[in-house]
Structures are given as structure tokens and as C-alpha cells.
Amino acid sequence: TNNVVQRNLVLNGNLGRLDIDYQGIYVRPGHHAGADNDFNRIVDNEVSDWGDAVAVDGYDPGCGELGVQHGTVVDGNDLYITPAKYVDCDTAAPNPDGDCACAENGIDLKTDPGANPEAWTRITNNRLWGFRPTPDVPCGGSGATGQAITSGSMCPGHILVANNVISESNIGIVPAGNRWIIAGNLLHDIRAV
């Protein structure tokens, strides 16, 4: 609770191309009632070539986390995938011009902090680019379709996504769950899925 992750350079996750989910910066839920993880700030970082650059995660597919993250702020970060992670979609062979990547998303959200305005998750003023689908041949993560900002389950809610710049990705923003506000974002050069 009340942690700040600021002005870090976080590079080159999963160099072994293992078939696992891996995160550059990870804000996790608690595993027991009251083990909340509140008011953490992830600001002004550069996170490149990770499975999920930033994850505000949940582990219960039924959306029943016992300890929830309240008031998480993800602001002013550069989150991206480079051609070093691009692969051929059929074989997962490295290909800097490939249409797939051994990686997943820029920001993966799987939590609902509740209706109190101070508790909302805030995703603001970030720059995200380069996201591609995960190939069918396992090489990094459980799979994604090239989303820059996504809800990794049906659980996320009470999320503000504002003033972000998203480019060169297959999908810009994928909300699921409830009570999202998406305002003032710039999406350009979105790729064909």
C-alpha cells in the first residue's frame, strides 16, 4: 500500500520465450480478506518487451478477490513492444516484421476497486505502442490479440482511461466488466486484426 514505482527502465522480459505470463510491473491482489493493496502509483516509467508491461491483476476468474487494489494510478509511462519480440504467427520464429509477438498487452486490468471515486483505477497520460497478437505456438503468455489496454477478464470495473496515446497495435482499448470511463485518448495507426 502507498508504493510509488517511478522513473524506472524495465526491459526485455522473458528472454527465454517461456510459455508463461510475465509482467514488467505487477500490482497484485491479496489472497486473504483485508489484504488490500491500495493507492499505488506507477508513474513515468519505460517498460519495453514484457508480456504485460503493467498488470493490475486478479487471480479469481469469478471476480472474488479477497484483497483488492484500490486507487491504483498508472500515469505518464511509455509501454511498448519492439521488433525484438515480433514473430511469425504460424511458427513463432523470430521475425522483426512479424505480425505476432511473444508478448501480450501494455496494460492488463483484472480488478474492480469499487464505486468510491478515490478507489477507481486511473490509467492516464501513457504512451503505448507496438502490440501484436500472441501466436498459436506458445512462446510467451497465455495469449492476447494485440491490445494496448485491456481487461484480462470480465472482472474489471470502476476504471478511468483518459488522455493516453496508443499506436501501432492491433487493438487500442478493450473494456469489459462495468463502469469504465474512456475519454480523451488518441488512437492512431491501429493495425488490421
N, C-alpha and C positions, 0 to 999 in steps of 0.2 A: 504494500500500500504506500502511496505517495512517493513513488520512484520516478526519476527522470532519466531517460536514455537520450542523450543529446550529443550531436556533432561527432558521431562515430562513422567510421568507414567499415562496412561489413561486406566482405567479398567472398565469392567462389565457394558456395556451399555444395556439398555432395560431389566432390571431385571424383569419387569412385563410381558415380552413377548408380547407386544402390536404389532398389525399388522400395523406397520408404518416403514418408512425409518428413520434410525438414524445413525449419523456419530460421530466417535471419534474426528477427526479433519476435519473441513469443510472450504474450500476456496470457497466462493460463488461469483457468478457474480453480477453485478449491475443491477438494474431494470430500469435505465434510461440512455440515451446516455451520454457517458463520465464518467459514474460511474465505471471506471475500477478498478480492484483490482490487482495491479501489484507488481512483484518482492518480493513475499512472500516466505519464506523458512521454511520448516518443516524438521527438522534435529535431528537425534539422540534420537528419542522418542521411547517408548514402548507402543503400543496400542493393547489391548487384548479384545476380546469378544464384539466387536461392530458390528453393521450391516454393515457399511463400515468403515474400520479403518481410511482411509483418502479419502476424496472426493474433487475433483476439479470439481465443479458442474456447471451444466447449468439447466435451467428450461424450455426452449422453445424447444419442440420436433422438430420444424422446423429449429433449429440451428440459431436463430436470436437474441441471447442475445444482449442487448443494451450496457451493460458494461461487458467487458471480462477480464479474468485474464491473464496477460502477465508475462512471466519469472518466473513461479512458479517452485520451486525446492523442491523435496521430496527425501531426501538423508539420508542414514545410519540408517533407522528406523527398528525396529522389529515389525511386524504387523502380528497378528495371532489369530486363534480361538482355544480354548481349549475344551476338552470333556464336560465341563460345559455347552456349548451351543449345543452339539450334541443331536439329537433327532431321534426317529423312523420316517421314511419317510411317513408312512401311517397315523399315529395318532398324530404326533408332541409331543408325550410323551417324557420326558427327558430320554436319553439313552447314557451314556458315550461311548458306542460302536456303536452308531447310524451312519447311512450313510448320514444323512441330518443334517442341523444346523438351528437354529433360528437366522440367521445372513446372510450376503450377501458376500461382497468382501473385499479384502485387500486394493486395490486402485481402485476407481471408477472415470473415467475420462469422462467429458461431455463438453469439451470446445475446441476451436481452437483459439490459440492466434495469428495466422498469421505467415507469412513466414520469418519475420525478425529473424535471428539466436538468438539474445538476448531475443526474446519473447517466444521461444519454452518452453513447459513444459518439465522438466527434472526429470525422475524417475530413480535414480541411487543408487547403493550400499545398497539396502534394503534387508532384510531377511523376507520372507513371508511364512507362513505355516498353514495347518490345515483347509483349506476352503472346505465346502461341499455345495451341493445344498440346497436351501430353500424348505421345504416340501410344498405339495399342501394345507395342513391345515395351515391357516395363523397363524404365531407366530413370525414374525419379518421381516419387509421389504416387498417390492413389488415383490421380487423374484430374484434368481440368480441360476446359475448352478455350483457353486463352483469354480469360477475364482479367482485367486490371484490378477491379474492386468487385468482390463477390461475397455472397452469403454461402458459406460452405455447407449449409444445411437449411432446414425450414425454421430454425430457431431464432435467427437474429431479429431484433426489433429495437425501436427507440434509438435510431441511428441518424445522424446528420452527416450528409456527404455534400460538401459545398466548396466551391472555388478551387477544384482540382483541375489539372491539365492532364489529359490522357491521350496518348497517340500510339500508332503503330502496334496495336493489339487487336486480337480477333473480336473481343467484346469489351466494351467500356465498363459498364456498371450493371451488376446483376443483383437486384434486391429480392429477398424472399423473407417470409415472416411478416411482421407488421410494423406500422408506424415509422417508416423511413421518410426523411425529407431529403430530396435530391435537388439542389439549387445552385445555379451559377457556375456549373462546371463547363469546361471546354473540352470537347472530344473531337479529334481530327485524325485523318489518315487511318481510320478504322478499317481493318483488313476484312476481306470476304471470309466467311466461316465455311 
